[in-house]
Amino acid sequence: MAVWDDVVGQERVTAQLAAAARDADAVVAAEAAAREAAAGEVAAAAAERTGSQMTHAWLFTGPPGSGRAAAARAFAAALQCVSPDRALGGAPGCGFCDGCHTTLIGTHADVEIVRTDLLSIGVKETRDLVRRASLSPAGGRWQVIVLEDADRLTEGAGNVLLKAVEEPAPRTVWLLCAPSIEDVLPTIRSRCRHLSLRTPPVAAVADVLVRRDGIDPEAADRAARATQGHIDRARRLATDERARARRAAVLKLPLRVDDIVGCLKAAQELIDAAGEDAKQVAEEIDAKETEELRAALGAAAGTGGRLPRGTAGAMKELQDKQKRRATRTQRDSLDLALVDLTAFYRDVLALQMGATVPLANDEVGDGLRRIAGNSTPERTLRRIEAVIACREALERNVAPLLAVEAMTVALRAG
C-alpha cells in the first residue's frame, strides 16, 4: 500500500506531492553524490531554481474532514522513503520501507508531528519546534515538522515561527495545516507553497471505510452520506454507537423548538451532551496521563501515592492542561452538533427547492418533509444563518449556553 492510499479523493494534490517527493529524492541523491555539505546546499538551491516541485514550506488547507493532516503525513513519509525501488525509477512513498512505516506510526527520528487538544499553541511550544527544526536530520534525509493545527498558533507563536520559515535550515521542511488560508498569518502563508484540498466525494469515503476499516458497505455509505465526506466523523459514526445516538438526538432538535420552553430545554440538552463528550475523553485519557506522570515523578508504591517534594508544580501543570483540553473537547463536540444541524436544514432547503440531490439525513425524512412543508426557503435560510451565527459566537468565546439558547430561539422564530 502506497502512502497516498489514505489521502482520499485528492488526486490532484497527491500528484503534486508525489512529483515534489521525486524532486526531493533527487536533491538528496545529488547531495550524497557531492559528499560535501556546501555542494549539497548548492544542489538544493539549484533544484529550486530549475523548476523543482520541492520547497521548504507547505501549507495544506481544506474543510474539516478533507484529510489535510493525512496528506501532510503521507508527504512526510514519502520524503523519508528509503525503498530500493526508487533507484529503479519507482516513486518515493512505498508505504512499506522503514522510512515510510516509522513516519506513518509516528516514531521516525526526523519527523515531528504536532497536534493539540488545547485552544491554542503558544510561544514556548513554538520555540521548541523551531529549535528542533534547526537540527540536521539524523537519518541523512529531511527534518520534517508537521504542524497539524497551524490555525491555533497565537499571534506571538506565529511571529516566532515566521523567522524559521523565512530562513530554514538546509534540510528542514515545514508542513502546516489549517482549515483555510486566512487562518494563517499572511507573512507565513506568503512563504509557503499552498495546496487546497476539497471535501472528498461520499463514494470515496465509503470505499475507504469498507477497504481499510472493514465496515459493512451499507453502513459505510450511510455514515459517509451523513457526514458529507468527513472521513474521521464517518468512521466514528460507523463504529461508535454513542456517536450515532448523539447525532440522532441532535436531528430531533428542530422538531422540539415549538415554544420558548422547548427551545431552552433543547439548548440545555445540547450543552449537556457536549459536556458528556468532554467527560468521556477525560475518562479515557486523563487517568492514564496522571498515572504516567506520577510514576515518572517517582510516586512510590506503599506511600499512599505521595509525590516527592518539588513535583507538585508538574502535576498542577498537567491538571491545567487537562482542563483546557476539556474546554476544547466540549467546544468541538458542540461544533459537530451544529454542523449536523446545518446539514438538516440544507436537506430541508433541498426539498423545498425540488432538488434531486441525495439527502444527508434521509433516516429522519418524515421530519425533514414536515418542516419543509410548514415553512419557506427564506425561513430555512434564516435558520441556517442562525446556526452559523452560533458557531461564530462560540469561536468568539461567548458562553456556550447563551449562544445555543439564542440559536434555538432563532430556529423557532425563523
N, C-alpha and C positions, 0 to 999 in steps of 0.2 A: 504494500500500500504506500503510495507516494504521500509526502507531507501535505499536498494540496487537496487530498480527498476530503478532509474535514472542512474545507472552505467552500461552503455550499452556495451554489447559484451565483458565483462571482467569476465567470470565465475570463472576462476582460482583465480584471485585476490580477488573477493568478497568472495570466500570460505575461503581464508586465513584470510581476515579481520573479517569475521563472527566468525571464530574459536578464533581469538585474542580477540574479543569483549566478547565472552563467558568466556574466561580465565580472562579478566579484571573484569568482573562482579563477578567472584568467588573471586578475590582478595579483592574487595570492601566488599563482604559479609563476608569474613574471618576477615577483619579488623573491621567491625561493630560488629562481634561476640566477638572479643577480647576486644573491648571497651577501648583500651589503645593505644596511638599513637606509642609507641615503639614496642608493639606487632604487630601492624599493619604493621610497616616497615619491621619487621621480616617476616610477612606473604607475603608481596610483594616480598621481596628478595627470599624467598623460592619458590614462584611461578616461578620466572625466572630460578632458579636452577633446578627445576623439569620438565623442558621442556615446560613451558608455551609458548604459541604463542604470548603473550603480551610483549611489551617492551616500553621504554620511548621515543624512537625517530624513526621516519619512514621517508623514502624518496620515494616519488611517482614519477616515471619518465615515459615519453611516448611522442610520437609525438603530435604536435598541433591537438586538436580535439579528443584525445584519452579519455578525461574525467578524467585526473589525479586529478584535483581540485574537481570534483564531487565525486570521490572515497574518497578523504580525508574528505570532508564534511559529506559524508554518514557514514564514520567510526567514526567521531566525534559525530554524532548523536547517533550511536549505543553505544558509551561509556557512553553517558548521559541518555540512555534509562531507564525509571522507570516503564515500563509496568508490571502489576501484573503477566502476563503470564510467566515472567522469573522464578518465583518461582515454576511454574508447568513444567519446562523443556523447555519453549519457548526460542528462540534465541533473544538476545538484538537487537534492531533496528526495532521496530514495525512500526514506521513512524507516529503513532497517539498520543502517550503519550506526556505529556508536555515537557519532556526532548528532545525527537526527534523533535517535532514540533518547539520549540523555537531555537534549533540548526540550523535546516534547513532554517528558515527565518532570522537567524542572530541576535536573541535577547537574547540568553542564556547568563546568567551572567558569566559562566565559560568557554565560548568558544570565542576566539578571532580569527576572520578570517581576514587575512591581504592580500590585493591585491593592486596593484599600477598601475596607468596610466602613471607613470613617467619612465624615462630611468633607474633609479637605486633606490635602498633602501640604505640609508646612516646609519652612525653610530648612530646618535641621535635617529632615529626611532627604530633601533635595540635595543638600550639600554632601551628604553621604553618597548619593548616587553619582554626583559629579566627581568625587574622589575616586569612586570605583571606575568610572569611565576613563580616567586618566591613566589607568594601568595598561600595560601591554598584555595582549591575550596570552594566557598560559599555554594554550594549545597551538599557538602559532598562526591562527586564522583571524577571527574577528572578536572584538569585545562588543557584545550586543546588549543594549539596555532597552527592554520593552516596558514602556510606561502605559499601562492599560487604562489609567484614569487621568489623562493629562488635563481634562476639563476640571479636575478637582484641585489643581495647583492654586495656592493662594497667589496674590499678586507678587509678594516678596519671593515666593518659591519660583515663580515664573522668571523673575529677573535673575535669580541665581542660575537657573537652567540656561538662560539665554547665552551667557558667555561660553558655556560648554558646547552649545550647538553652533555658535559663531566660529569658535576655534577648537574644533575637535582634535583629539589625538589621532595619529595616522591610521590606526586600525580600529577605531571606535565607530559604531553605528547606533544611532538613536532611532527607535521605533515608537512613535507617540500615537495614542488612540484617543479619540474624542467623538461625541455624537455629531458635532458639526464644526466646520472650520472657524465659526465665530466664537466657539468655546475656548479657543487658544489665543494667547497674546499675538497681535499682528506681527510683532518683531520676531517671534518664534516661527509662526507659520510661514512667514516670507522666506525663511531659510530651510524649509523642508520641501521635499517632493510630495505632493498631495495625491492621495488615492481615495476616491469616493466610492464607497460600497453601497449597494442597493438592498432593499428588503428582499430576501430570497423568495422565489416562487413557492407557493404552497406545495406543489408536487415534489419539488426538490427537497423540501424539509421532510415531507412524509417519507420519501425514499431513504433519506439518511437515518431516520428513526427506525425504519424496518431493517436496513442493511447493517447499521452499526450497533443499534441497541436491542435488536431482536423484538421489536414491538409489533404486535398484530397489525396488518396493513389497514384494517378498518379503523382501529383506534388511532393509528398514526395519522391517517388522513383527517380524522375528526379533530385531533389535537392541533395539527398544522393549520387547519382552516380556522379554528377558534382563536389561535394566537396570531393569525395573519402573517405567518412566516417567521415568527420569532423563535429561533432554534432552541434556546435554553428553556424558554417558557413552554414550548411544545413538548419537550422531553419531560419536564416536570409534570405537566398536565396529564401526560400519558402514563406516568409511572407512580404518581402520588395521589392517593385517594383524598387526602386532606385538601390538596390544591384544587381538585375538582369540586369538592364540597364548598370551598370558599368562593370559587368562581360562580357556582350555581346560586349562592346567596346574593352575590353582587348583582347578578342578572335579574333577580326578583325585585331589586330596589326600585326601578322605575314604576312598578305596579303598586308600590306602597306609599307613594307620596301624594295621596289624595287630599290630605289635610295637614295642618301645621304639626299636630301631634305625631302623625306618621312620618313627617319629614325629620323631626328632631330625633325620633326613635331610630329611624334608619341611619341617620348620621352617627349616633352613638354606637350602633352595632357595627358600622364600618370601622370606626376608630378602635373598638374593642377587638375586632378581628385582626387588625394590623398589629395591635399590641400582643395578641396571642402569637402571631408570626414571630415577632421580636423575642418573645419568651421562649419559643421553640428553638430558635437559633442559639439563644443563651444556654439553654439546657444541653444542647449538643456540643457546644464549643467552650463555653466559659469554664465549666468544671474541669475539663481536660487541661486548658491553659493554666488555670490556677494551680492544679496539682503538679504540672510540669515545672512551673516557676518555683513552687515551694521546694521541690526536690533539688532544683538547680541551686537554690539559695542555701540548701543544707538543713532543711527542717527534718530533724532526726526522728525516726520512729521511736515510740515509747516515751516521748517528752511532751505528750499532749499536743503535738503539732506546732510547738512553739518555734518561731523563727529566730535565727541568730540576731544579735544586736546589729543595728545599722542597715537592716534589709527591709524595714517597713516601707521605705520610700518606693522601692521597686514594686512591692505588692500594691501600693496605692496607685502607682502609675498604670499598672495593668487594670485595676478596677475602673479607673477613669477611662481608659481605652475601651473597656467593655461597655460602659455606659454610653459613650459616643457611638459605638457600633450599634447598640440597641436603638438609639435615636435614628440612625441611618436606616436600619432594617425596617423600622416602623414606617418611615417616610417612603422607602422603596415599595413596601407592601401596599401602602395607600395608593401610590402612583400606579401600580399594576391594576388595582381595582378600578381606578379612574380610566385607565386605558381600555379595560373591558367595558366600562360604561359608554365610552366614546364609540366603541365598535357596535354596541347595542343600538345606539341612536343612528349610527351610519346605516345599519340594516333597516331601521325604520324609514330613513330617508330614501333608501333604495326602493322599498316597497311603495312609498308614496309617489315616487317618480316613475314607477313602472319599469325599473331597470331589471335586466335579466341576469345580473351577476349572482354567483352563489352567495348565500347568506353565511356570515361567520358564526351566527348563533341560531342555527335552524332548530336546535333542540328546544328553544323557547319560542318557536314560530307563532304559537297562538297569542302570546303576549305581544310580540312584535306587530302582528296584524291588528290586534285590538288598539294599540297606541297609534299605529299608522292611520287607522280609520277614524279615530277620535280627535285627531289634530291635523295640522297642516305642515307642509315642508318648511314654512317660515318658522313655526314654533319649534320644529325639530332642530333647525339650525341654531335657534336661540339656546336650546338645551345643550347642544354640543358646545357652544360658546361658554356656557356656564361651567361645564366640566373642565374645559381648557383653562378658564379663569381660576378654578380651584387648584389645578396643577401649578399654575404660575404663582398663586398665593403661597402654596407650600414651599416653593423654591425660594420665596422671599422670607421664609421662616415665620409666616403667620401661624398662630396657634392652630394645630390641625382640626380640633373640634369646631372652632369658629369658621374655618374655611369650608369644612364639609357641610356644616349646617347651612351656611349661605348658599352653597350649591344645591342642596336638596330642596330648599325653599324656592330657588330659581327654577328647578326642574318642575315643581308643581305649577308655578306661575307661567312658565314658558309656554 
